[in-house]
Amino acid sequence: MLKIALKDVMCDHPIKVKESVSVGNVAHLLFRYQINGILVVSDKNPNKLIGIFTTTDLLRLMAESISKGIHRIDELQKVSQRPVGELASKKVFSLQQDDKVVKAIAIMHRKNVHTIPVYNGDKLVGVLGRHDVINIALS
């Protein structure tokens, strides 16, 4: 199981959003597709990954808004309307499609990563999430 290549377990049709899409719309996609992270790409070049936005990022933003006291509803609405590209994590850990699952597990654990873009050379070919790794590890 640990020697399985990522290309055999990754999602080869990753959900991507452009950097100008609102956080509210991205939150809807995260919940609709039951994923922990979504790839954020450039408005000008949909093949250029600029970051990843995760449910952890969303919860952090919500907690910050809620801490604003009586203005928390207004703050939540402001966050919901902000472009996701401004708030996405720019520190992205990626792997190659021929890397093994054990490498992905190590990165996810050590770096607290939810979502890993998978490349074939310099071309984005898929995405691997924590659920994918857990499913393969425990099957």
N, C-alpha and C positions, 0 to 999 in steps of 0.2 A: 504494500500500500504506500509506504513512504517513498518508494522508488518510482512511483507513477509520475509521468511528466505533466506539467500544468496544462498543456494543450488538451489532455484527455479529461480534465475535470473543470476547466474554466468555462465561463459563459462566453461564447464567441459572438454574442450580439449585445455588447454592453450598452446600458442606457447612459446617454450623454446629454448634457444640457449646455447651451451657450452661456457665457459669462454674464450676459445681460438679463437672463431669466431671474425672476424674483424668488427670494427665499421661500415665500409662501407657496409658489408653484412647485418648487423643488421638494418642499416638505410633503406636498400631496403625492408626488411621484415616489418618494421614499416609502410612504405608508401604503400606497396602492400596490406597489410591486414587492413589498415586504423585504426591502434591502436596507443595508446599514450604511451604504455610501453610494454616491453618484459622481461620475466623472464630469468635470467642468472643462469645457473647451473654449478656445478663442472664438469671438464673434466673427472674425475675419477669416479664420482657418479652422474648420471643424475637425481637422486632424491633429491640431496642436493642443495637447493637454496642458492646462494652466493650473489645475488643482483638483482637489477632491473635497466634497462636502458630505459630512457624515451625520448620523443621528446624534452623535456626541456633540458635534458643533452646534446642531440645532438646540439641543437641551441646554448647552452653555449659554447660548444667546437668549433663550427663554428665561433662564434663571437670572441673567443680568437684567432683563426687562422687568421681571416680577419684583426685583429688589428696588425698583424705583418708587415704591409706595403707591400713592394715589394716582400716579401717572402711568401705572403699569400697563393698562389697556392701550393707551396711546403709544407707549414704547413698543409693545408687541406688534401693533399695526405698522409702526415704522420699520421694524426689523423684517416683517413679512414682505414689505415692499422694496427692500434693498436688493440690489443685484448680487447674485450668489458669488460672482467673481470677486467681489470685494471681501467676502468672508470665508471663502474656501481655503482649506489648508494648502499651502504652496509647497510644503515639504512632502514630497511624494516618493514612496518606495515602490519601485517597479521591478519586475522580473521578466525573464525571457521564457518563451513558450516551452522550451526544452528543459528548463529548470525543474527540479523535483519538488513534490509536495512538502517534503521535510524542510526545505529551504523557506517555503512560504510560511509554514508553521512557526519556524524560528523568528522570522521577521515580525509576524503578527503578534507573537508573544513578547518579544524583547522591546519592540518599538510601539506596542499598543496600537497596531494598525488594523483597521476594519476591512479595507478595500485595497487590492493591489492590481494596478493595470498590468497587463501581460502584453509583451511585444514579441514580434518576429523581426529581429534586427532593430530598425528604427520605426517600424510600422506597428501601430496599436492593433492588436488582433483579438483582445479579450479582456476579461476582468475576473478576478478571483476574490470572493468574499469569505468571511468567517464561516458562514453557513455551508459553503461549498467544501471547505476544508474539514469541518466537523463531520459532515455527511460522509465524506470519503474515508476519514480516519476511523469512524465507528461502524462502517458497513462491513 
